Amino acid sequence: MTNFEQSPTQEAIDEQVVGAIVPRIEAYLQGDVSPEQQAAYLDAGRYIADLYDEFAPETAAEARETGTVLGAAGLALVQERFGRDEYSPKLYGGSYENRVLATYHHAGHSRMFIRSMFVYAAKVNQQEPGTYGPDEYMRFPAIGAFHDLIMGNGRGHDERQSALLASRLMQRVQGATAEDEETAAGVAATTWDDQLGAQSVKDGQSHLRYRRAAGVADLLSSVFEATGPYAAVCLMIEDMCKRKEDQLFVKEADAAGFSLEGATIEDCLQFVDTVPVLQARFAEILGGQAGFAAGFKPADPRLDAMFAGRSANVAFRRELSERYNAGDMSALQTLQASRDFMRA
């Protein structure tokens, strides 16, 4: 068998994937989970409730409840499958990927995604009152919680399956007869389009408000806020576990006896600092991050006017790359410096 056939989470066919995950989500909604999982669900619910209070207090109770329970169930399952944050990442695989450590695509990313949707919609409503209303705010938590719930099958396939899952669950919660196109459109918008050099959001598409909010939210904190450099360093480890990087990190870890199970982001970066081939690739990826952030085309062209953090983000990424390449800091120190930049 190939290493992909050995993956513990085979997820290749839409209906099979969705059919397997729907009952797990429903278990959270019904409270039929372990005490630890129930605690994660309740914590996620409080997080979403606070977002409504801060950014959309006028949202009707029924819409808030739908958004909160479905978003909380999705976040709890993301945490179960991929870990809470970069200090508790889990391994994932699928029909394409195998043994990828979720140092970026964990529950913390999905939480930030939901928050970014609320933040962005509130900004838009300041300029164009009423653009985002109860229906959108009801769906935001589900879009954010489910947009990366299925991973490991390759670009486009993950997003398509996640969109199908989210729309079907929204349909069930609402008691509708058809799948929820708006929710599906939001999730699908996070698919990276190589021709666009951006998420899959174009003028004239159906449900554009949802697509734009989701496309913005996926990278808002990574490009336009001070959290960006820190998140980017975390993403580098996950990316080096993937096929696009020839699973370089996994191969070197296996050769050195470094266990991916239970490894934190700091453990991984300390390991990078001991392996010359990883140090070299880390330098190359780090060097490209400033260019990516500088050239990124946001799903809403007004984003630089709304959020002023891109230039500082880009400048700091350049500084990190220069200092790392000059030998002034280690891979682990790039994380620590990025954390300081984020907190400052």
Summary of the structure (lengths in Angstrom):
residues: 344
radius of gyration: 19.6
end to end distance: 49.6
largest distance: 60.4
contacts: 1200
relative contact order: 0.10
helix: 65%
strand: 2%
